[in-house]
C-alpha cells in the first residue's frame, strides 16, 4: 500500500483572532463606528479594536478565566461587544452571546447550562441582571460595559469594563490555538423544550466568514460600509463581525436604537452601503421612509433573513428605492448561513417575472453547505420545485451535536433542520414552513408562509399570521388568524386588490374554495 503524497504547505491554523489581526495590520485605519448606550457616537479603527481586545484578554486572564471557559454577553451591537468577541476567543476562552429578549428564566437556564464564568452586559440590561444574579450562583462576576461614571445603581456587585481594560497595557500576543477548539456558543431560541447550545469552533467560524464574504453570498469588500441590524446576540450577527474584518469593510453599529428614523439617520451619516436584518426591522424602516418622504443616498443592498421576506417587501425595496435585496436562509445550528438568493448569468437573462420568482426564494447553497429534501419514508426527493420534503443539511460549519448532549441529532451524517422545503431545477431552496407549522389539508401540504405573503401583499396590510384550524372533511385548513393593518388603513376580508404579482382578494387567495385543498394558493 503506497502512502499518500502530502502537500508541502504551511500548516497555519484557522483561528478567530487571525481575522482581527489581519484587519489591524492591513486595514488598520478603517473605521468602526458605534452609537453608544451613553448616547454619543464613538469612532475608532481596527487597529484600536485589536489593541483593546488584547487588553480585555489580559484582564480576563487576571480575573482567572482559563482556556475553554465560557464568557457571556448581554449586549447590543457596539464596539465593546466586538472587543468581547475577540478578547475572549483570542486566548482560547469561549464567547457565549445571550439573547436578552428571551424570558428571564430561559436566560438563567442558559447561563447555568453553559457554566459561564463571567457575564458582560450593557447597562440597559441592569434590571435584568439584578433579577438573574441570584439565580446564577456559579457566575464569578458581572461586568458592566461602561466606565465608572456610567455604572448603573444596582443590587448586584458589578465591575467596570473600562476600568478592567484600561488597567492593562495591550502588550499581548495571541497564543497558539488549535483551530478545532471551541470559539462561540449560541443557544437556539428554545421554541420546543429547553434552549440548546451550538458550540462553534475556530475553524468553522473562519470558514463561515470566508463563505459569507463570497460574491454570491454577502459579497463584502473593503469598499463597503456595513451596518448589521441583526443583533450580535443573534447567531453572531450572521457572521458579519467576522466577515467585515476579513474583507476590511467599515463597520457601523446601531446600538439599541433600531427604529426607522434612528437607522436611517445613522446610515446616511456613515454612508452605509450594506446592511442585514430581519423583515420586522425593515418594515419599520420602510414605514419611516414612506412617512418622512426620504430616500437613501448610499445604501445599495441588504440581506434579509431570520424569517421569510415577503415578496411585497422585496419589490418595494427594489422598485421604489433601488436597493438590492438578498434573501437568505440559515439557522443557529449552521453558524448560521446556508443559502442566499443570487442569480447566475443565465438566470439574469430570463424575463423579469421569472427572475423575481427565483429571488423570492431562499436561494442556492453556499460552498460548504450541502442540502437535500426527503419524504416521510426517508427517501430523497427530486429537485423539481414541486416536491415538498424535510430539509437536511451538512457541512463544515453545521453542528455535529448540541453542547453537553451525548446523542447526535444527525441522520446518516445529515442534520435535520425541521424545515419543510422544495428545491427547484436551478438548485434554489424555498422554505415552505417549519415541519410543526405546515398545514396538512386533504393530503396536501399548504404553506402558512405562502398564505401570509399573499395577505401582506395587500396595500393596507403590514403583518399577517396564518395558522391551521380543524376541519371535519380536510382535517386541517389554513386560517388567516390575524392581519395587522398599516397606519390609517382598514382592509376588509373581501376587498379586492391588485398586488404586484397577482390580482385577487384576501379571502379568495387564502381560503381555497374547490375540492382541491391547495386550490387558489
Order of alpha helices (4+ residues) and beta strands (2+ residues): alpha-beta-beta-alpha-beta-alpha-beta-alpha-beta-alpha-beta-beta-alpha-beta-beta-alpha-beta-alpha-beta-alpha-beta-alpha-beta-alpha-beta-beta-alpha-beta-beta-beta-beta-beta-beta-beta-alpha-beta-beta-beta-beta-alpha
